[in-house]
């Protein structure tokens, strides 16, 4: 009975050489070449400095191999997922455009009723927030596909991003308009002592521009609204602490 010959395990130096050859296939990706070359150089320097202890070299090489596997996954599974995301973005764009038309007509129908102006602000902020999320989806998808770092497991985040902007956009705007926070010298968020002054009415160009820009940024960057909500929480907690100290 023939005995099986155990497979020869490649040495660390051989794995480094194989890694360099694999990196050549991604020469058009500047990001991947820079990151991969840095990890390979780190592994070679660590191996040359302490041949008897190759733990650091193995760690750098493992990071490099994970980088290459992620690039391979981005090129294979990522392309199909990216097409589905772009199709979803197209549907979102059509929906947001239709919502803009409907929102404008709804404001006309509600003309003179209580809350008509606030409705227009909320609709504009929702649409702008959705567009911000949509823009971030397209830019982020392009960036990771070019860098070969797209992870198909993150597809649900891409699908949900426009919806998050749709919801968070008006919330962030209402936080400022309610007076919880104030922004710069625009007077947005400041409570007016004279209600008839009309210096900044609800539908003034300043407030509309502010609502559109702020909601777009809120939809584009989750880091922005997360930090903003933390500030709102800090303000509310400080107010509660002040009331307790005064009572």
C-alpha positions as CSV (number, residue, x, y, z in Angstrom):
1,X,0.0,0.0,0.0
2,X,1.5,3.3,-1.1
3,X,2.1,5.9,1.6
4,X,0.8,9.4,1.0
5,X,3.5,12.1,0.8
6,X,2.6,15.1,2.9
7,X,2.2,18.3,1.0
8,X,5.2,20.6,1.4
9,X,4.3,23.7,3.3
10,X,5.7,26.8,1.6
11,X,8.3,28.8,3.5
12,X,7.8,32.4,4.6
13,X,10.1,33.6,1.9
14,X,8.2,31.6,-0.8
15,X,5.0,33.1,0.4
16,X,6.5,36.5,0.1
17,X,7.6,35.8,-3.5
18,X,4.1,34.5,-4.3
19,X,2.6,37.6,-2.8
20,X,4.7,39.9,-5.0
21,X,3.6,38.0,-8.1
22,X,0.0,38.2,-7.0
23,X,0.3,42.0,-6.5
24,X,1.5,42.4,-10.1
25,X,-2.0,41.4,-11.3
26,X,-3.5,44.5,-9.6
27,X,-1.0,47.0,-10.9
28,X,-3.8,49.3,-12.1
29,X,-5.0,49.7,-8.5
30,X,-2.8,52.4,-6.9
31,X,-4.3,51.9,-3.5
32,X,-3.9,48.1,-3.5
33,X,-0.3,48.3,-4.8
34,X,0.6,50.9,-2.1
35,X,-1.0,48.9,0.7
36,X,0.3,45.6,-0.5
37,X,3.8,46.8,-1.1
38,X,4.0,48.3,2.4
39,X,2.9,45.1,4.0
40,X,5.3,43.0,2.0
41,X,8.2,45.4,2.8
42,X,7.3,45.3,6.5
43,X,7.3,41.5,6.4
44,X,10.7,41.3,4.6
45,X,12.3,43.8,7.0
46,X,10.9,41.9,10.0
47,X,12.2,38.6,8.7
48,X,15.6,40.1,7.9
49,X,15.9,41.7,11.4
50,X,14.9,38.6,13.4
51,X,15.1,35.4,11.4
52,X,14.6,33.3,14.5
53,X,11.4,35.1,15.5
54,X,9.2,35.6,12.4
55,X,6.0,36.4,14.3
56,X,5.9,40.0,13.1
57,X,6.7,39.0,9.5
58,X,3.9,36.4,9.5
59,X,1.5,38.9,10.9
60,X,2.3,41.4,8.1
61,X,2.1,38.6,5.5
62,X,-1.3,37.5,6.8
63,X,-2.6,41.0,6.5
64,X,-1.3,41.1,2.9
65,X,-3.0,37.8,2.0
66,X,-6.3,39.1,3.5
67,X,-5.9,42.2,1.3
68,X,-5.5,40.1,-1.8
69,X,-8.4,37.8,-0.9
70,X,-10.6,40.8,-0.4
71,X,-9.5,42.2,-3.8
72,X,-10.4,38.8,-5.4
73,X,-13.8,38.8,-3.8
74,X,-14.4,42.4,-4.9
75,X,-13.6,41.4,-8.5
76,X,-15.8,38.4,-8.5
77,X,-18.8,38.6,-6.2
78,X,-18.6,42.4,-5.8
79,X,-19.4,43.2,-9.5
80,X,-22.8,41.5,-9.4
81,X,-23.6,43.1,-6.1
82,X,-22.6,46.5,-7.3
83,X,-25.0,46.2,-10.3
84,X,-27.8,45.4,-7.9
85,X,-26.9,48.4,-5.8
86,X,-26.8,50.7,-8.8
87,X,-30.2,49.5,-9.9
88,X,-31.5,50.1,-6.4
89,X,-30.0,53.6,-6.5
90,X,-31.8,54.3,-9.8
91,X,-35.1,53.3,-8.2
92,X,-34.4,55.5,-5.3
93,X,-33.6,58.4,-7.6
94,X,-36.9,58.0,-9.4
95,X,-38.8,57.8,-6.1
96,X,-37.2,60.9,-4.7
97,X,-38.0,62.9,-7.9
98,X,-41.6,61.7,-7.7
99,X,-41.7,62.6,-4.0
100,X,-40.4,66.1,-4.8
101,X,-43.3,66.6,-7.3
102,X,-45.8,65.3,-4.9
103,X,-44.5,67.3,-2.0
104,X,-44.7,70.5,-4.0
105,X,-48.3,69.8,-5.0
106,X,-49.2,68.7,-1.5
107,X,-48.0,72.1,-0.2
108,X,-50.3,73.8,-2.7
109,X,-53.2,71.7,-1.5
110,X,-52.5,72.5,2.1
111,X,-52.0,76.2,1.4
112,X,-53.4,78.2,4.3
113,X,-53.8,75.3,6.6
114,X,-52.0,74.8,9.9
115,X,-48.6,73.2,9.4
116,X,-48.4,73.7,5.6
117,X,-45.0,75.5,5.9
118,X,-43.6,72.9,8.2
119,X,-44.8,70.2,5.8
120,X,-42.8,71.8,3.0
121,X,-39.7,72.0,5.2
122,X,-40.0,68.3,6.2
123,X,-40.6,67.2,2.6
124,X,-37.6,69.2,1.3
125,X,-35.4,67.9,4.1
126,X,-36.5,64.3,3.5
127,X,-35.8,64.5,-0.3
128,X,-32.5,66.2,0.3
129,X,-31.5,63.7,2.9
130,X,-32.3,60.9,0.6
131,X,-30.3,62.4,-2.2
132,X,-27.4,62.8,0.2
133,X,-27.6,59.1,1.1
134,X,-27.8,58.3,-2.6
135,X,-24.8,60.3,-3.4
136,X,-22.8,58.7,-0.6
137,X,-23.8,55.3,-1.9
138,X,-22.6,56.0,-5.5
139,X,-19.3,57.6,-4.4
140,X,-18.6,54.9,-1.8
141,X,-19.3,52.2,-4.3
142,X,-17.1,53.7,-6.9
143,X,-14.2,54.2,-4.4
144,X,-14.2,50.7,-3.1
145,X,-14.6,49.1,-6.5
146,X,-11.6,51.1,-7.9
147,X,-9.5,50.3,-4.8
148,X,-10.6,46.6,-5.0
149,X,-11.8,46.8,-1.4
150,X,-15.6,46.3,-1.9
151,X,-17.1,43.9,0.5
152,X,-20.3,42.3,-0.8
153,X,-21.4,41.6,2.8
154,X,-21.9,45.4,3.2
155,X,-24.6,45.4,0.5
156,X,-27.4,45.9,3.0
157,X,-25.7,49.1,4.2
158,X,-25.7,50.4,0.6
159,X,-29.4,49.5,0.1
160,X,-30.4,51.2,3.4
161,X,-28.3,54.4,3.1
162,X,-30.9,56.4,1.0
163,X,-33.6,55.4,3.4
164,X,-31.5,56.5,6.4
165,X,-31.0,59.9,4.8
166,X,-34.7,60.1,4.0
167,X,-35.5,59.7,7.8
168,X,-32.5,61.5,9.4
169,X,-32.6,64.5,7.1
170,X,-35.8,66.1,8.5
171,X,-35.0,65.0,12.0
172,X,-31.7,66.9,12.0
173,X,-33.4,70.0,10.5
174,X,-36.2,69.9,13.1
175,X,-33.6,69.7,15.9
176,X,-32.2,73.1,14.8
177,X,-35.5,74.7,14.0
178,X,-36.9,73.7,17.4
179,X,-34.2,75.7,19.1
180,X,-32.4,72.8,20.8
181,X,-29.2,73.8,18.9
182,X,-28.2,77.0,17.1
183,X,-25.9,77.3,14.1
184,X,-23.6,80.2,13.6
185,X,-24.9,83.7,13.0
186,X,-27.8,82.6,10.7
187,X,-30.2,82.7,13.6
188,X,-31.4,79.2,12.7
189,X,-32.6,77.5,15.8
190,X,-32.8,80.7,17.9
191,X,-36.2,81.4,19.5
192,X,-37.5,84.7,18.4
193,X,-38.9,87.0,21.1
194,X,-41.0,88.9,18.5
195,X,-43.1,86.5,16.5
196,X,-44.2,89.3,14.1
197,X,-40.7,90.4,13.2
198,X,-40.5,87.8,10.4
199,X,-36.7,88.2,10.3
200,X,-36.4,84.5,9.5
201,X,-39.8,83.1,8.7
202,X,-40.2,79.4,8.3
203,X,-40.1,79.5,4.5
204,X,-37.5,82.3,4.2
205,X,-34.7,81.6,1.7
206,X,-32.2,81.3,4.5
207,X,-34.2,78.6,6.3
208,X,-35.0,76.7,3.1
209,X,-31.3,76.7,2.0
210,X,-30.3,75.7,5.5
211,X,-32.8,72.8,5.6
212,X,-31.7,71.5,2.2
213,X,-28.0,71.7,2.8
214,X,-28.1,70.4,6.4
215,X,-30.4,67.4,5.5
216,X,-28.1,66.6,2.5
217,X,-25.1,66.5,4.7
218,X,-27.0,64.4,7.3
219,X,-27.9,61.9,4.6
220,X,-24.4,61.8,3.2
221,X,-22.5,61.4,6.4
222,X,-23.7,59.1,9.2
223,X,-20.7,60.4,11.3
224,X,-22.2,64.0,11.0
225,X,-25.7,63.1,12.4
226,X,-24.3,60.7,15.0
227,X,-22.1,63.5,16.4
228,X,-25.0,66.0,16.2
229,X,-27.3,63.7,18.1
230,X,-24.7,63.3,20.8
231,X,-24.6,67.1,21.1
232,X,-28.4,67.2,21.4
233,X,-28.3,64.6,24.1
234,X,-25.6,66.6,26.0
235,X,-27.6,69.8,25.8
236,X,-30.7,68.0,27.1
237,X,-28.8,66.4,29.9
238,X,-27.2,69.7,30.9
239,X,-30.6,71.3,31.0
240,X,-32.0,68.6,33.2
241,X,-29.0,68.8,35.5
242,X,-29.4,72.6,35.8
243,X,-33.1,72.3,36.6
244,X,-32.4,69.8,39.3
245,X,-29.7,72.0,40.8
246,X,-32.0,75.0,40.8
247,X,-34.9,73.2,42.4
